[in-house]
Amino acid sequence: MNKTQQGAPPETLRLQLSVLQEIAKLLDRPLDPPHTVRGILRLLSQMLGLNCGRVLAPNKEGQVLEVRYSYGLTHARLRKGAFSVGYDEGVTGFVMRTGSTGLVPDIDREPLYLQRITERPDDDASRIAFIAVPILESGRPVGVLSVQKEGGHETPFEADITTLKVAASAIGQVMRIGEFIRQETKHLLSENQSLRNSVTMEGMLQKSLAHGIIGSTEALLDAVKQCIQVAPSDAPVMLLGESGTGKEKFARMIHQQTDRSERPFICINCAAIPPDLLESELFGHEKGSFTGASGRKKGKVQQADGGTLFLDEIGDMPLQLQSKLLRVLQEHQVDPIGASRPIPVNFRLITATHEDMQEHVNAGGFRLDLFYRINVVPVYLPPLRARRGDIRPLALHFLNELNHRYQRNIALHPEALSAMERYGWPGNIRQLQNVIERAVLMAESDLIQQSQIQQILTEQASVRLPQGTTGPLQTADALSDKSAPNTMGEVGRYQWVRQEDAERILDALYRCGGNQSCAARMLNLSVRQLRYRVEKLGLEVPRR
């Protein structure tokens, strides 16, 4: 057996961590061994290129190894006498006997390797490597996890073997717990907890992994780091960014990192409730305080006492309620409608908005004193197009969830994933989830092709916002080079950022003394569009 290669690049390590995170997600769901094991094999194939995964274990007689689970192997291949392997046969038998790792960099040059379960791509004579690791129980081999890897193998094998060993540990525990269930053992609960902890990795990328925030790009981790850094304090946090970037998940993560984590997390969307009802929802009311008040109601502010209050889309709060919220924050007490005396409250405030709040204040739509009170720690959440390295793991995460929900076993073609990575995602993570769900529901086979994804995205590109409004920031990235210039209010089409615009943008910024809101109005752009162009062109904003 050859030694593994050394020195995995950072991108490979990031993909490994994403795979381990997704495996942990699978393990945290209700136990279903076939679905869970095949899900793990699918992750190894789609994210790391470790294809044709199979799990072999002894048959009832203990004479041969049977393929219990597989992914990427055709039924014809399994039927042609390739379903079992003897303990004394080939590399798989060697791994089962010795508990060692088996690595064949080129199966065509290894006489010990049996060609039974090899799945070669059509008309592909490229080199195929074979990797097998033991599935251990108390240090004793009880099965084998094996994969094949096509191509020139520029990536080191050592990183693949490390990931496969962790996956084998998880698969082993899934199989053991499944057996315990069949035997109606009373030790299921403790073993299940052990299963959940089996896919831990020292120094796991960020605490965000435990809160459902998927990704490892620098832009995302900067936001995670800021949130974790300020979480232990009671300072108000304002989450900024476009719609669909996961503000509520970040708010919950902050809450869970504080000593208030055992207390309520109360969320209210200020844009989703009519203004005439919002006051009662926020601050509560007494019985008979207005028509229809048939009983006493505790408002969201009072419900959050001792915990965290998350006000989403704070920019849409009416001015008259802004003054009442400011008084609550200053005096730490709330006055329900019709109440004779105030009620003391103690909560952590987190707000979120997709608006440019400075511009909103300048336009008279938001109180300056309240803005300073709630904008103590602003955290910008990057749009999906600014974290392209996270699109693939996010897509596969949603695919795994949907496969579980709809009892499907759908996979994404690599070209479909590449198409999604090239797209600009004006609707951010919410749009990505929508596209994956639609593709799964409409899939006519077990493999989603690029053409299906492109058709969905093309249809969504025709969505228009109401006249007079502006959509999310346009980018130069589209599915093809045929993207037409953007028209006002159109979502999903993109304007090219041209180098010749730099002088005009700098001139506007200098005229406005560095005020980006002023410069954006002068250029007939939104502030987000201006900031994107400044970043894309590498411009330095003049200081006021």
N, C-alpha and C positions, 0 to 999 in steps of 0.2 A: 504494500500500500504506500502511495506517495504522501509526502508531507504536505500539509496545507500551505497556501500562500500567505504572505504576511502583509499587514498594513492596509486595513480597510479605509476607504475615503470617507469624509464626513457625510456625504450624501447617502452612502450605504448604511452608515450607522443610524441616520435619521429614519431611513426606510425600515430598518430593523425595529427601532423603537415604535414606529407606527404600527408595524405588524403585531408586536407584543401587546400594544394597547388594544388593538382590535380583537386579539385572542382573549384578552381579559374581559372585553365586552361580551363575547360569546359565552364565556364561562359564568358570567353573572346572571344569565338568563335561566329560566326553568330548564331543568336537565332533560336533554334529548340527545343521547349519545350519537346516533347516526348524523343528525343535523349538525351538531357541534363539531364532530371530527371532520366531516366533509367541509364545513365552513373554514376550519383551520387549514386544510389542504388547499382550499380555494384561495385563501389569503396568501399562502406561500407561493402559489403559482402566479397570481395576478400582480403581486407587489414585488416579489423578489426573483421571478423567473425560475422558481424551483418547481418544475412541471411534473405531471403524471405521478403525483404523490400517491402512495399506497401504504396502508398499515397492515402488516401481516402478524398473525398470532397463531399458536398451535391449535389444531383441531381437537375435537373431543377425545380422540384416541391418543393425541400427543405425538403422532408420527410425522406429520408434515405441517408446514406453515401455510395457512390459508390467508388470502387477501380478504380482510374483514371490511375495509373501507378503501375507496379510491376516488381520485378526481382526475379527469383528463384521459382516462383509459377507455377505449371503446369496449362495448360488450363483446364484439367479435374477438378482440384480443384476449379477453378473459376466458371466452368459451373454448378457444383453441388450445386447450391443455395447459394454459398458463395460469391456472387458478391457484396452484399449490407449488411449494418449493420444499424439498427435503432438507433436513437439518445439516446434511453433509454436502449440500449442493451450492455452488457458486458463492458470490460475495454475501448474499443475504444469509445463507446458512452459516457462513463464517462469523458474521456479526452476531447471530443468535447464539452460536456456541460459545463465543469468547467474550461477548459484551463490549467488544471494541468497535471503533468507528470504521466504516468501510468507505474508501474514496478511490474511484477509478476515473482519472482525468480524461481518458479516452477509451470507451468501451471496446472499440475495434482493435485495440492493442493489448487488451487484458484477457488472457486465456481463461482466467478463473471466472470471468463474467458470463452468465447465461443470457442469451438474447430473447428469452421468452416474453418478458413483459415490457420490452422496449417499444415505445411509440414514436416512430420517426415521422416528422412532417413530410408531406408529399414532396417527392423529387428533391429532398434535402439531404445532401451528403455531408453536412457540416459535422464537426466533432461534437459528440455527446458525452458528458460526464455523468457519473452515477455516484450518488452519496447515500449512505445508509447509516443510521444511528440506532442503537438499542433502546427499547422502551424498558425501563428498569423498575423493579419493585424490590425494595430492600437490597439494592445492589445486584440483583439477579435479573438477567434478561427474561422478559415475558412476551416480547414482541419486537418488531422491527419497523421503523419509519424510514422509507426510502423515497428518493426523488431523482429526477434526471434534469440536467441543465445543458441547453444547447448553446452553440456559438463558440466564440474565441476565448471565453472565460477571462476577460480583462479584470473582473472583480475577483478578489481573493476568496478562496474556498473557506478560509478560517472563519470569516464572518457568517457564511452560510451554515457551517457546522454548528457554531454557537447558537444560532437561532433555531436550528433543527433540534438541538438538544433540549432547549426550553419547550419547544412545541411537543416533543416526544414526552416530556414530563407531564405536560397538560393533558395530552391524549391518554397517557397511562392512567391518570387519575380519573378522567371521564369514563374510561372503560371499567375501572375498578368500582367506581360508585354505581355505574349501571348494573354491574353484577350484584352489588350489595342490595340494590333495590329489588332485583329479581329474587333475592333470597330473603327479602323482608327484614333486613338487618336493622337494629335499633341505632347503629352508629352512623346513619346517613348524614345527620346534621353536622357532626364534627368533621366528617370527611368532605362535605360540601364546602365548609369554611376553608379547609386545607386546600381544596381545589382553587378557590378564588385567590388564595395567596400564592399559588404555585407559579404564576407568571409574573412575579415581581422581579425587578432588575435593579440592582443597586445603582443609585443615581438616576432613576427614571427621569425623563426629560424635564418635566415641570409638575408642580402641584396641580396645575390645571387639568391634567389627565384624569384626575379623580372627579372632576366636575363637568365632564362632558364637553370640554373645549378641545376640539381636535386640531392638531397641527403643530409644526415645529419650525416654521419660518421665523426669521429674525423680527419681522414686523409684528407678528402675533405675540412672540415671547416678550417683546418690549412692553406691550400692553399688559400681559400677564404679570410681569415683574413689578410694574408700577402698582397694580392692584394688590398684589400680595404684600408689597412694601408698606402700603398705607392702611391695610386692613386692620391691624391691631389697634389703631387709633379710632377716635369717634369723629374724625374730620369728615365733612360732607364730600362725596365724590360725585363728579358729573361725567357720565360716559357719553362721549361724542362720536359721531360716525353715521354712515348711511344706514337706512333701514335694511334689516336683514343681516346685520353683522354679529348678532348674538349678544345684545346688551343685557338681556335678562340673565343669561348664563353667567356673564361676568359679575353681575350684581349678586347672584346667589353664591358665586365663588368667594366674593368679598365677605359676605355674611358668614359663610362657613369657616372662614379663617379668623373669626373674632370670638371673644368670650360670650357673645350673644347668640352663638350658633344653636343653642338649645331652645332659644326663644323664637317667637314667630318671625317669618319673613313675609311681609304683606306687600303685594304688588297691585298697582292700579295704573291703567293707561288713561292719561288725561284727555287724549284725543278720542277715546272710544265711548265716552259718556257725555250726553248732552249737558251743556253748561248749567241749565237750571236744575239738574240732578247731581252735578258734581259736588256741590257744597255739602249736600246731605251725605253722599258717599264718603267724602273725605273726613268731615268733622262730626257727622252723626246728628241726631235730632231727638227731641223729647216728644212724647205722645201729645198729639193735639197742637203741635207747634205750627202746623200749616195743614191745608186741606189734603187729606189722604194719609196724614201721619197717624196711623191707627195704633201705633205702639212705639216704644222707645227703641232707637237704633244706635248701636255703637259704630262710629265711623272708623275708617281705615287707620287714621292717626292713632286712635285709642286702641285699636286691635294690635298695632305694632308696638305697644308699650313694652319696653324691655328688650325689643328685638330690632328689626330693620324695616324701614319703610322705603319702598322703591317706587318712585314716581316716573313712569315712562312717558315720553313725549311731554316733558314739562313745559316746553315752549308753547303748547296749545292751551295752557291754563288761562282762564279769563282773568283780566286785570283785577277785578274786585275780589277774587279768591286769592290772588297773589299777596295782597296786603294781609289777609287773614292768615295765610301760611307763614308769612314773615313774622307775625306776632306770635304764632305758635313756636317758631324756632327761637325767638328772642326770650320768651317768657317760660318756655317749657311747660305750657299748659294749653288746653284746647277748650273752646267754648262751643258745645253742640248747639244747634239751632233750638231756641226756646228754653235753654238751660238757665237756671238762676245763678249758678256759680261755675267757675272754670274747674276743669279736671286736670290734675298734674299728669304729664306724660314724659317718658324718657325713651327716645329711640334714636337709631342711627339713620341718617338720611342719605340715600343714593338716588340720583336723578339721571335721566337719559334723554337725549334729543338728537334728531338728525339735522336740526337747523343750525345756522350760524348765529349763535346767541348774541354776539356782539352787534351784529347787524340788526337782529331782532330788537335789541335794546335801543339802538340808534333810531330805529323806525317807530319807537314808542309802543311796541307790542309787549314789552316785558320790563318790569321794574328794575332799575339799576341797583337799588339797595338789596333786593332779593337775589339778583344775579351774583353780587359779591358774596352774599351769605352762603349760597349753595355751590358756587364754583371755586371752592377752596382747593380741590385736587381734580383738575380736568384730566381725563384719560381718553386718548384718541384710539378708537378701535378701527383697524385698517380694513378697507374693502377687500373682497375676495381677489380682485385682480392684482392687488398689491402683495398677495401671498400665494403665488401660483404653485409653489411647491406643496401647498396643503390641499390643492384641488383633488388630486388622486386619492389620498387617504380619506378625505371627506366623502368623495363619491363612493368609495368602497365601504365606508362605514354606513352610509345610508342604504347602500345595496344590501348589506348584511341584515340590517334592521328590517327592510322590506321583504327580503326572502323569508325571514322568520315570521313576519306578520301575515304574509299571504301564502305561506307554505309553498314557496317556490324554491328553485335552485338555479337562479339566473346568474350568468356571468357577463362581464363587460369585455368586449373585444379591445385589445390594446390600442387600436386606432380610434375607437370611440373615446377612450380615456384621453388620448392625445388631442382629439378635437375639443374636448371639454377644457383641457389645459390651455388651449389657444384662445378660448372665448373670453369676452370681457366681463360677463356676469354683472349686468347693471342691477339685478335684483339680489346679488350677493348669495349668501348661504341658503337663504329661503328659496331663491330661484333654483339653485342647484338641487336641493332636496325635491322640489316640485318636478324638475326634469327627470330625475332618477325614478321617482315614483310613477310618473306617466310612462316612462320607457318600460318599467317592469310590468305594469298592468297591460300594456299594449303588445308586449313581446309575444311573438308567435313561435319562438324556439327558446332554447336555453342560453342563447348567446345574443346579446344586444350589439348590433353592428353600428359602425360610424354613421351610416346613412340614416338610421333611425334617430340617433341623437341630433344629427344635423337638421333633419326635418322638423323636429320639435323646436329647436332653437330658431330656425328660420320662421316658423309660425309665430313664435313669441316676439320676434323682432318687429312684427307689424302692430304690436300693442302701442297705443298712444295715450298720453296723459290728457286730461281736460285742457281745453284752450286756455292759455295764460299761465300755465304752470310749467315748471321745468322738471325734468326727470333726473335720475342719477347721473353722475359724472360720466361723460363719454370718454372712451379710450380709443387708441388706434388699433386695438386688437380685435379682429373679427375672425369668422370661420374661414373666410377666403379673401382674396385680393379684390373681390368684386364689390366690396362694401360701398354703398352710396353715401354721399355727404348727408349729415344729419339735418333733419328739419326740426324746428322748435317743438319741444314736447314729445319727441319720439323716443321710445325706449328700445334699446337693443341695437341701434345703428350707431356708428362711431365716427367722430371727426379726427382727422389726422392732425397730430401736433407737428407743425412745420418750424424749421430752424429760423426761417425769415420772420416768424412772429416774435422772436425774442426781443428785438429792438422796440417794437410797439408796446410789448408788455412792460419792459423796463421803464419806458417813457411814462406810462400811466402810473407805475409805482412811485417814480420820483415825483411826479406831479402831486400825488396824494400823500407824500411824506412817508411811504411805506405802509399806508393803510390799505389792506387788501380788499376790504369791503368797498371802499371808494374806487379803487382801481378796477374791480370787477364790474361795477356799474358803468364806469367809463368805457370799458371794453365790451359791454353787453354780454357778460358772462356771469355765471353763478360763482360764488366764492370758491366752491369746491372745484369747479372747472379751472379757475385761475390757479389754485394751489397745485393742481395736477400738472398744468403747463409749466409752472415755475420749477417743480421737481423734475419733470421730464427733460426740460431744457438746461437744467443745472444752473438756474439763475440765483443770484444773491439778492434777497429782498433788502432794500435800503432801510436803515434804522431811522426811526422817527427822531 
